[in-house]
Amino acid sequence: MSALVVPEKTFGPVSIFQALSKKDDHRLLPLDFQQLYERSKNKATRHRVICDFIAGMTDAYAVDFCARLKSENARTIFRPF
């Protein structure tokens, strides 16, 4: 099985997942998801918490969240995640 290769300029759920999966970047999750993430015993469960967070996003929230991750709109970087 080959690894999934995602272009660096990807915009959407995959880029959000990649950003939140990096070391210590789970701190960008809301507090309740951070707690679930930190209580998770393995990588698969931590990834599931991130997926559940992304699955609960509305389209507008996902676009806004991704824009803040990429700083595409300077007005949004100061809003809390």
Rosetta constraint file for C-alpha pairs under 8 A:
AtomPair CA 6 CA 10 HARMONIC 6.90 0.50
AtomPair CA 6 CA 14 HARMONIC 7.96 0.50
AtomPair CA 10 CA 14 HARMONIC 7.20 0.50
AtomPair CA 10 CA 15 HARMONIC 5.83 0.50
AtomPair CA 11 CA 15 HARMONIC 5.76 0.50
AtomPair CA 11 CA 16 HARMONIC 7.95 0.50
AtomPair CA 11 CA 66 HARMONIC 7.11 0.50
AtomPair CA 12 CA 16 HARMONIC 6.32 0.50
AtomPair CA 12 CA 62 HARMONIC 7.09 0.50
AtomPair CA 12 CA 63 HARMONIC 7.11 0.50
AtomPair CA 12 CA 66 HARMONIC 6.79 0.50
AtomPair CA 13 CA 17 HARMONIC 6.04 0.50
AtomPair CA 13 CA 54 HARMONIC 6.70 0.50
AtomPair CA 13 CA 62 HARMONIC 7.50 0.50
AtomPair CA 14 CA 18 HARMONIC 6.11 0.50
AtomPair CA 15 CA 19 HARMONIC 6.10 0.50
AtomPair CA 15 CA 66 HARMONIC 7.56 0.50
AtomPair CA 16 CA 20 HARMONIC 6.18 0.50
AtomPair CA 16 CA 54 HARMONIC 7.69 0.50
AtomPair CA 16 CA 65 HARMONIC 7.91 0.50
AtomPair CA 16 CA 66 HARMONIC 6.23 0.50
AtomPair CA 16 CA 69 HARMONIC 7.91 0.50
AtomPair CA 17 CA 21 HARMONIC 5.96 0.50
AtomPair CA 17 CA 50 HARMONIC 6.61 0.50
AtomPair CA 17 CA 51 HARMONIC 7.11 0.50
AtomPair CA 17 CA 54 HARMONIC 7.58 0.50
AtomPair CA 18 CA 22 HARMONIC 6.61 0.50
AtomPair CA 19 CA 25 HARMONIC 6.80 0.50
AtomPair CA 19 CA 69 HARMONIC 7.76 0.50
AtomPair CA 20 CA 25 HARMONIC 5.06 0.50
AtomPair CA 20 CA 26 HARMONIC 5.10 0.50
AtomPair CA 20 CA 28 HARMONIC 7.01 0.50
AtomPair CA 20 CA 29 HARMONIC 7.61 0.50
AtomPair CA 20 CA 50 HARMONIC 7.03 0.50
AtomPair CA 21 CA 25 HARMONIC 6.52 0.50
AtomPair CA 21 CA 26 HARMONIC 6.60 0.50
AtomPair CA 21 CA 47 HARMONIC 7.21 0.50
AtomPair CA 21 CA 50 HARMONIC 7.63 0.50
AtomPair CA 22 CA 26 HARMONIC 7.42 0.50
AtomPair CA 26 CA 34 HARMONIC 6.38 0.50
AtomPair CA 26 CA 37 HARMONIC 7.46 0.50
AtomPair CA 27 CA 34 HARMONIC 6.28 0.50
AtomPair CA 28 CA 81 HARMONIC 6.26 0.50
AtomPair CA 29 CA 33 HARMONIC 5.86 0.50
AtomPair CA 29 CA 34 HARMONIC 5.64 0.50
AtomPair CA 29 CA 53 HARMONIC 7.91 0.50
AtomPair CA 29 CA 81 HARMONIC 6.94 0.50
AtomPair CA 30 CA 34 HARMONIC 6.16 0.50
AtomPair CA 30 CA 81 HARMONIC 6.75 0.50
AtomPair CA 31 CA 35 HARMONIC 6.24 0.50
AtomPair CA 32 CA 36 HARMONIC 6.45 0.50
AtomPair CA 33 CA 37 HARMONIC 6.00 0.50
AtomPair CA 33 CA 49 HARMONIC 6.79 0.50
AtomPair CA 33 CA 50 HARMONIC 7.83 0.50
AtomPair CA 33 CA 53 HARMONIC 7.18 0.50
AtomPair CA 34 CA 38 HARMONIC 6.07 0.50
AtomPair CA 35 CA 39 HARMONIC 6.19 0.50
AtomPair CA 36 CA 40 HARMONIC 6.27 0.50
AtomPair CA 36 CA 46 HARMONIC 7.97 0.50
AtomPair CA 36 CA 49 HARMONIC 6.85 0.50
AtomPair CA 37 CA 45 HARMONIC 7.76 0.50
AtomPair CA 37 CA 46 HARMONIC 5.21 0.50
AtomPair CA 37 CA 49 HARMONIC 6.04 0.50
AtomPair CA 37 CA 50 HARMONIC 7.83 0.50
AtomPair CA 38 CA 46 HARMONIC 7.81 0.50
AtomPair CA 40 CA 45 HARMONIC 5.73 0.50
AtomPair CA 40 CA 46 HARMONIC 5.65 0.50
AtomPair CA 41 CA 45 HARMONIC 6.87 0.50
AtomPair CA 41 CA 46 HARMONIC 7.70 0.50
AtomPair CA 42 CA 46 HARMONIC 6.39 0.50
AtomPair CA 43 CA 47 HARMONIC 6.12 0.50
AtomPair CA 44 CA 48 HARMONIC 6.22 0.50
AtomPair CA 45 CA 49 HARMONIC 6.39 0.50
AtomPair CA 46 CA 50 HARMONIC 6.56 0.50
AtomPair CA 47 CA 51 HARMONIC 6.18 0.50
AtomPair CA 48 CA 52 HARMONIC 6.04 0.50
AtomPair CA 49 CA 53 HARMONIC 6.27 0.50
AtomPair CA 50 CA 54 HARMONIC 6.30 0.50
AtomPair CA 51 CA 55 HARMONIC 5.98 0.50
AtomPair CA 52 CA 56 HARMONIC 6.30 0.50
AtomPair CA 53 CA 57 HARMONIC 6.80 0.50
AtomPair CA 54 CA 62 HARMONIC 7.58 0.50
AtomPair CA 57 CA 61 HARMONIC 5.89 0.50
AtomPair CA 57 CA 62 HARMONIC 5.79 0.50
AtomPair CA 58 CA 62 HARMONIC 6.15 0.50
AtomPair CA 59 CA 63 HARMONIC 6.23 0.50
AtomPair CA 60 CA 64 HARMONIC 6.18 0.50
AtomPair CA 61 CA 65 HARMONIC 5.89 0.50
AtomPair CA 62 CA 66 HARMONIC 6.03 0.50
AtomPair CA 63 CA 67 HARMONIC 6.09 0.50
AtomPair CA 64 CA 68 HARMONIC 6.23 0.50
AtomPair CA 64 CA 76 HARMONIC 7.70 0.50
AtomPair CA 65 CA 69 HARMONIC 6.31 0.50
AtomPair CA 65 CA 81 HARMONIC 7.22 0.50
AtomPair CA 66 CA 70 HARMONIC 6.26 0.50
AtomPair CA 67 CA 71 HARMONIC 5.66 0.50
AtomPair CA 67 CA 72 HARMONIC 5.17 0.50
AtomPair CA 67 CA 73 HARMONIC 6.40 0.50
AtomPair CA 67 CA 76 HARMONIC 7.67 0.50
AtomPair CA 68 CA 72 HARMONIC 6.60 0.50
AtomPair CA 68 CA 73 HARMONIC 6.87 0.50
AtomPair CA 68 CA 74 HARMONIC 7.94 0.50
AtomPair CA 68 CA 76 HARMONIC 5.73 0.50
AtomPair CA 68 CA 77 HARMONIC 5.26 0.50
AtomPair CA 69 CA 77 HARMONIC 7.92 0.50
AtomPair CA 71 CA 76 HARMONIC 7.57 0.50
AtomPair CA 71 CA 77 HARMONIC 6.35 0.50
AtomPair CA 73 CA 77 HARMONIC 7.29 0.50
AtomPair CA 75 CA 79 HARMONIC 7.95 0.50
